[in-house]
Each structure stands twice: as structure tokens, then as C-alpha cells.
Amino acid sequence: MNRIGLLETLSQENIEYCENCPLAPYTTFRIGGPAGLAVFPKSSGEAVKALGAVRSSGMRYLVLGNGSNVLIDDGGFDGAVVILTGMRAFSVGNGFITADAGLSLTRLASIAAANSLTGLEFAYGIPGTVGGGVYMNAGAYGGELAQIAVSSRWYDMETGEIGEYSGAEQDFSYRHSVYMNDRKIILSATFRLAPGERDKIGAAMDDYMSRRREKQPLELPSAGSVFKRGNGFITAKLIEDAGLKGRRVGDAEVSEKHAGFIVNRGKATSADVLGLIEVVKREIRDKFGKDIECEVRYIGS
Ligand SMILES: Cc1cc2nc3c(=O)[nH]c(=O)nc-3n(C[C@H](O)[C@H](O)[C@H](O)COP(=O)(O)OP(=O)(O)OC[C@H]3O[C@@H](n4cnc5c(N)ncnc54)[C@H](O)[C@@H]3O)c2cc1C
């Protein structure tokens, strides 16, 4: 199937798509040029059909959740971008929640709270999706998805198969999962939670959210913490100690509120952010002899 065949399949299946689609609005950095094609499945069934058609077309592809951990190049993405935030179905039963990849982590945590289930409070306020969260093993305040994700269902872009990884097969570690090593797209995930008191769960979620509001520059576009936690050091503290708060390249700025964040002051380009990342890495190496690693994923054109 070529590109025309792909568009025909999407039209026949009534799956929403957009050609030459600007990607900046689909990222929390608000940065990124156009995708040749962006596809918006609204259910797991549509996602499988869309991914299958993209696979058959042989086009280069990228999957996005909420775009909250990516820096997309200003040149855009020469290929098909499948954006999963439209697939948001979930089910709850016997202490488990199964959710489609596009459901937001904040909504997932709220669903757990509404069902008096504890274990997802930490995820409240992480602006990603179930798929992006499992892919990155998102975590905060001592919790991470690895602790509760019992299984995840995938579509394999290499073979076209649908399957499931359970338990240790997901190979979670700090900001890492098995999905970083292969070409499988997460369709849904199942989380095991424990019975809890609704009021206590809600209070913990409110507490985490107010800590975020207090410490993070949520009023400006960003992709959260740009760098990974260091081995034996707190990266944001090192950046602050290096006097880098407020340092700018173009409209990209090391946040004055949280040194781990780079914020978009208005018209930041991907080159501005990449330039600033290099400045920060170099200064931390020169001042403290430490190498720091990016958590945000750069998507080249
Ligand atoms: C203000 C702010 C605060 C943040 N706080 C935290 C925090 O406390 N803890 C934390 O861990 N992160 C945090 N983040 C980063 C981010 O929200 C998480 O990494 C989140 O899990 C990313 O999810 P997403 O849906 O936005 O993924 P995206 O950014 O859309 O994608 C990230 C990567 O996952 C891949 N991917 C996405 N969906 C799928 C899928 N279904 N199958 C396979 N691959 C997929 C993408 O291809 C990409 O490589 C923060 C970000 C912001 C902007």
C-alpha cells in the first residue's frame, strides 16, 4: 500500500486525518513543524486499523500521546504521526483499571479515586497519557507506573501482531520500559490498585497538585523536567547551583521557578531548545564534572 492507499483506507474506515498537519499544538512545548500526515484514531479498533494501514504503507511513523515529553523539530516529521489522545475507553473491576493508551494520567488517577482505589495518586497532574506514561515509566513523589502496571497490550509495527506483555516482561526501570527497545505501540494497560479511603486519596492528589503549582512553571509551555535524575545528585539543583536559572537561547529559557524545566517564552524554536540543552550540559560538565542525560525525546524531521 502506498500513501494514496493509506489515505483511502483511512477515509473508508472514517478515521480522522490531516495532511501537512502542524504538530506544535499537539505538544506541551508548543514547538514542532508539520507532519506529512497526522492520524487521530478514536478507539482501540480504529488505532489498530490506522497503525496497520501506516505499517502497510511503509511510511516512517511516530506515535504520540499528549506530546508532553517530546521536542519535535521545526522541520516537522516527514512521515505519519498517529496521535492517540482520542482513544480513552476504560473499565474498572476487582481492584483493576484497564485504560486505553490515550486516556490522560490525571483522568486515570481521578477514576481510581472515584472508585476508592489507591496507588495512582502520584500520577495526578502528570500531563501525559497512559501510553506515554507506560512507555516512559512516568513517576512522581515516590510512585511510578512500574509499581502498578500489571500488563499492557500492544500492536507490533514490525509483524502486525497484537499481543500483551505482563509483569516483568515490561522491563521497567527509571524512565524506561521494554517499549523503548522495539516497535510495539501500547494500545492499553491494566493497573492493579488497592482499596483505599476516598477522602484520603483525594487529599493526597490535591497535595501533589498544589506542590506542582507551587514548584513548577505550569503557566508556560514546557516538556517538564528536561533532564533525568542524576546518579547520586539532583540535576535541577546542579543547574540552579551553576547559576543557569533564567539562561536563554532565543525564546527558550531555563525556568526561574524550577531549574529542571526549559520553558518556551513565546516563539522558541527546536533549535533554541537544543542550543540551551547543550549550554546546560556543557556548564554542568565544566563546573561539576558530571554528565547529564535528557529525559525529553527529540524527534528529528
Ligand atoms: C508540566 C509537566 C510536568 C511533568 N511532570 C512529570 C512527572 O512528574 N513525572 C514524569 O514521569 N513525567 C513528567 N512529565 C513528562 C511527561 O508528562 C511524561 O513523560 C508522560 O508520561 C509522557 O506522556 P505523553 O502521553 O505526553 O507522551 P508523549 O510525549 O506523547 O510521548 C513520549 C514518548 O512515548 C512514546 N509513546 C507515546 N504513546 C505511546 C504508545 N501508546 N505506545 C508506544 N509509545 C508511545 C512517544 O513516541 C514518545 O517517544 C511532565 C511534563 C510536563 C510538561
PDBQT file of the ligand as one rigid body, heavy atoms in Angstrom, charges set to zero:
ROOT
HETATM    1  C1  LIG A 401       4.495  20.328  33.304  1.00  0.00    +0.000 C 
HETATM    2  C2  LIG A 401       4.978  18.916  33.145  1.00  0.00    +0.000 A 
HETATM    3  C3  LIG A 401       5.160  18.117  34.267  1.00  0.00    +0.000 A 
HETATM    4  C4  LIG A 401       5.624  16.798  34.132  1.00  0.00    +0.000 A 
HETATM    5  N1  LIG A 401       5.772  16.044  35.256  1.00  0.00    +0.000 NA
HETATM    6  C5  LIG A 401       6.194  14.775  35.137  1.00  0.00    +0.000 A 
HETATM    7  C6  LIG A 401       6.354  13.945  36.299  1.00  0.00    +0.000 A 
HETATM    8  O1  LIG A 401       6.105  14.350  37.421  1.00  0.00    +0.000 OA
HETATM    9  N2  LIG A 401       6.785  12.663  36.108  1.00  0.00    +0.000 N 
HETATM   10  C7  LIG A 401       7.075  12.159  34.878  1.00  0.00    +0.000 A 
HETATM   11  O2  LIG A 401       7.459  10.992  34.775  1.00  0.00    +0.000 OA
HETATM   12  N3  LIG A 401       6.930  12.918  33.771  1.00  0.00    +0.000 NA
HETATM   13  C8  LIG A 401       6.504  14.193  33.870  1.00  0.00    +0.000 A 
HETATM   14  N4  LIG A 401       6.360  14.951  32.746  1.00  0.00    +0.000 N 
HETATM   15  C9  LIG A 401       6.709  14.384  31.423  1.00  0.00    +0.000 C 
HETATM   16  C10 LIG A 401       5.556  13.658  30.699  1.00  0.00    +0.000 C 
HETATM   17  O3  LIG A 401       4.298  14.165  31.091  1.00  0.00    +0.000 OA
HETATM   18  C11 LIG A 401       5.602  12.146  30.935  1.00  0.00    +0.000 C 
HETATM   19  O4  LIG A 401       6.826  11.577  30.482  1.00  0.00    +0.000 OA
HETATM   20  C12 LIG A 401       4.442  11.418  30.236  1.00  0.00    +0.000 C 
HETATM   21  O5  LIG A 401       4.463  10.072  30.615  1.00  0.00    +0.000 OA
HETATM   22  C13 LIG A 401       4.517  11.497  28.714  1.00  0.00    +0.000 C 
HETATM   23  O6  LIG A 401       3.280  11.055  28.208  1.00  0.00    +0.000 OA
HETATM   24  P1  LIG A 401       2.708  11.588  26.816  1.00  0.00    +0.000 P 
HETATM   25  O7  LIG A 401       1.429  10.895  26.552  1.00  0.00    +0.000 OA
HETATM   26  O8  LIG A 401       2.670  13.066  26.779  1.00  0.00    +0.000 OA
HETATM   27  O9  LIG A 401       3.848  11.033  25.849  1.00  0.00    +0.000 OA
HETATM   28  P2  LIG A 401       4.412  11.732  24.537  1.00  0.00    +0.000 P 
HETATM   29  O10 LIG A 401       5.197  12.941  24.918  1.00  0.00    +0.000 OA
HETATM   30  O11 LIG A 401       3.330  11.910  23.534  1.00  0.00    +0.000 OA
HETATM   31  O12 LIG A 401       5.419  10.622  24.035  1.00  0.00    +0.000 OA
HETATM   32  C14 LIG A 401       6.577  10.322  24.783  1.00  0.00    +0.000 C 
HETATM   33  C15 LIG A 401       7.253   9.100  24.143  1.00  0.00    +0.000 C 
HETATM   34  O13 LIG A 401       6.386   7.997  24.312  1.00  0.00    +0.000 OA
HETATM   35  C16 LIG A 401       6.066   7.415  23.040  1.00  0.00    +0.000 C 
HETATM   36  N5  LIG A 401       4.662   6.981  23.125  1.00  0.00    +0.000 N 
HETATM   37  C17 LIG A 401       3.589   7.752  23.466  1.00  0.00    +0.000 A 
HETATM   38  N6  LIG A 401       2.468   6.990  23.471  1.00  0.00    +0.000 NA
HETATM   39  C18 LIG A 401       2.851   5.737  23.113  1.00  0.00    +0.000 A 
HETATM   40  C19 LIG A 401       2.157   4.494  22.920  1.00  0.00    +0.000 A 
HETATM   41  N7  LIG A 401       0.830   4.409  23.104  1.00  0.00    +0.000 N 
HETATM   42  N8  LIG A 401       2.873   3.417  22.556  1.00  0.00    +0.000 NA
HETATM   43  C20 LIG A 401       4.227   3.482  22.374  1.00  0.00    +0.000 A 
HETATM   44  N9  LIG A 401       4.928   4.619  22.529  1.00  0.00    +0.000 NA
HETATM   45  C21 LIG A 401       4.245   5.730  22.900  1.00  0.00    +0.000 A 
HETATM   46  C22 LIG A 401       6.276   8.530  22.025  1.00  0.00    +0.000 C 
HETATM   47  O14 LIG A 401       6.550   8.014  20.738  1.00  0.00    +0.000 OA
HETATM   48  C23 LIG A 401       7.472   9.261  22.637  1.00  0.00    +0.000 C 
HETATM   49  O15 LIG A 401       8.686   8.624  22.298  1.00  0.00    +0.000 OA
HETATM   50  C24 LIG A 401       5.904  16.271  32.849  1.00  0.00    +0.000 A 
HETATM   51  C25 LIG A 401       5.695  17.075  31.710  1.00  0.00    +0.000 A 
HETATM   52  C26 LIG A 401       5.232  18.386  31.856  1.00  0.00    +0.000 A 
HETATM   53  C27 LIG A 401       5.005  19.203  30.630  1.00  0.00    +0.000 C 
ENDROOT
TORSDOF 0
